[in-house]
């Protein structure tokens, strides 16, 4: 892609750069891959569907990686806006709406109409048998697609941010954790007749891991199950506060979490779409913390009911658990959280619905050494930092005043600092003393112009 970097005083902006000729074959391969995927989904013949699915994944992966290299690998390393606000695919245009409808439709089918995916599921049976020693199901199909998206579009991120060791390491980290702990290890546990367990997800995000029924089932499974319970408790109540104290919530949200991994790879092109308005922040507070309170209440009620103290609680906890699973676990995290990437940005779920983000955010804001320091005297108010923030923080407002950014929402991705042409922003893990102090700022009234 071509950047229009020439300074101009014209009121009318130039049109978005046209797709370069070299990129068109790669994008054509992606389009053919989508077509082959539809053919596989519609073909009841398992052998042909398997062939079509394999071809689809090959074309999609190869085309996307080739396009990423052509678009980012050949240009000079550095931060480039790439005309994101002037392209229909990344500025809520027709292509973005069509993409959002497709993503949303996939999640609706996945959750409530899985029989429509039967041909794709059966086509993955050999792979599932080799990994898990059992037939594929809708969740194995989803896990395969999800992991492939993180890996392939993680390759795009590696090309795009190859000039930054921090972003290379962070991208490689989310790719590793998704492939190893979010896909392969749970499958291997099933192959060994052990519970399917995701070691990178813990309460309150994976809320049922500390429900009485799940704990009892894991403990019944022997030593490994007992270790899984121990792991969940330690990670939720000991490791999370300690790691967040030293590193902020970025240790999880930007380096480990699978939801964050998808946002940082597949959702990277949409990060600028996050709403920076105060009204959006109010909705963030109204939704995020009540959801955390709801899962805390549900967990406490379930344990109270399991203790036998109040047996009648089952009348309340049953419907409440079903509501949470449907409204938050399915609709919010999947249908809206990913389906709305092209319209509301890549962190819709993390910003408005994730109880783990709320838990980590409270720790980060009040009990952490992490902050993003600013040097207000160097800020030129270009707005690159705010545009790059996927969590809806108007970073520029802090940078202009020289105020440190200590926000519960910040996931520490570091793109604001990367996008800054003046080095105003810096991610730090300093002492808590003076954490909220502004940097020295030279006011205009203090200057004498000779």
Secondary structure, 3 states (H helix, E strand, C coil): CCCCCCCCCCCCCCCCCCCCHHHHHHHHHHHHHHHHHHHHHHCCCHHHHHHHHHHHHHHHHHHHHHHHHHHHHCCCCCCCCCCHHHCCCCCCCHHHHHHHHHHHHHHHHHHHCHHHHHHHHHHCHHHHHHHHCCCCCHHHHHHHHHHHHHHHHHHHHHHHCCCCHHHHHHHHHHHHHHHHHHHHHHHHHHHCCCCCCCCCCCCCCCHHHHCHHHHHHHHHCCHHHHHHHHHHHHHHHHHHHHHHHHHCCHHHHCCCCHHHHHHHHCCHHHHHHCCCCHHHHHHHHHHHHHHHHHHHHHHHHHHHHHCCCCHHHHHHHHHHHHHHHHHHHHHHHHHHCCCCHHHHCCCHHHHHCCHHHHHHHHHHHHCCCEEEEECHHHCCCCCHHHHHCCCCCCHHHHHHHCCCECCCCCCCCCHHHHHCCCCCEEEEECCCCCCCCCCCCCCHHHCCCC
